[in-house]
Amino acid sequence: MLVQRALTPVSIGLLLAGCLSFAKGAITGGMAVAIAALAFVLVLRTRINPAIMILGGAVAGILVFVLA
């Protein structure tokens, strides 16, 4: 139990580092920042499944970057 409690901050740090690395490559402009920020706020404020938010972000990105 003690080892598990000690490794919790390490696993959280590794998860955040991976997310940051992914975000650096995915968020390249102002519109991408807006889509990511909206998805982040919606995930925190609502009980929407994060998988649906990922799908919604992908659709929004396609609509904004390919069709514009």
C-alpha positions in Angstrom: 0.0 0.0 0.0 2.8 2.4 0.8 4.5 1.8 -2.6 1.3 2.4 -4.4 0.8 5.7 -2.6 4.4 6.7 -3.3 4.0 6.0 -7.1 0.8 8.0 -7.5 2.6 11.3 -8.1 5.0 9.7 -10.5 2.2 8.2 -12.6 0.3 11.5 -12.6 3.5 13.4 -13.7 4.1 10.9 -16.5 0.5 11.2 -17.7 0.8 15.0 -17.7 4.1 14.9 -19.5 2.6 12.7 -22.2 -0.4 15.0 -22.6 1.8 18.0 -22.9 4.0 16.4 -25.6 0.9 15.4 -27.5 -0.6 18.9 -27.2 2.5 20.6 -28.5 2.2 18.6 -31.8 -1.6 18.9 -32.1 -2.3 22.5 -31.1 -0.7 24.6 -33.9 -2.9 27.7 -34.2 -5.5 29.9 -32.7 -8.4 27.9 -33.9 -6.9 24.7 -32.6 -6.4 26.3 -29.2 -10.0 27.4 -29.2 -11.3 23.9 -30.0 -9.0 22.4 -27.3 -10.1 24.9 -24.7 -13.8 24.4 -25.4 -13.4 20.6 -25.2 -11.5 21.0 -21.9 -14.1 23.2 -20.4 -16.9 20.9 -21.5 -15.3 17.8 -20.1 -14.7 19.6 -16.7 -18.2 21.2 -16.5 -20.4 18.4 -17.9 -20.7 14.7 -17.6 -20.0 14.2 -21.4 -17.9 11.1 -22.2 -14.4 12.2 -23.1 -14.4 9.9 -26.1 -17.3 11.9 -27.5 -15.3 15.1 -26.9 -12.4 13.6 -28.8 -14.7 12.8 -31.7 -16.3 16.2 -31.6 -12.9 17.9 -31.6 -11.8 15.8 -34.6 -15.0 16.7 -36.5 -14.6 20.4 -35.6 -10.9 20.3 -36.7 -11.9 18.8 -40.1 -14.6 21.3 -40.6 -12.4 24.3 -39.7 -9.1 23.3 -41.3 -10.2 21.3 -44.4 -13.3 23.1 -45.5 -12.1 26.7 -44.7 
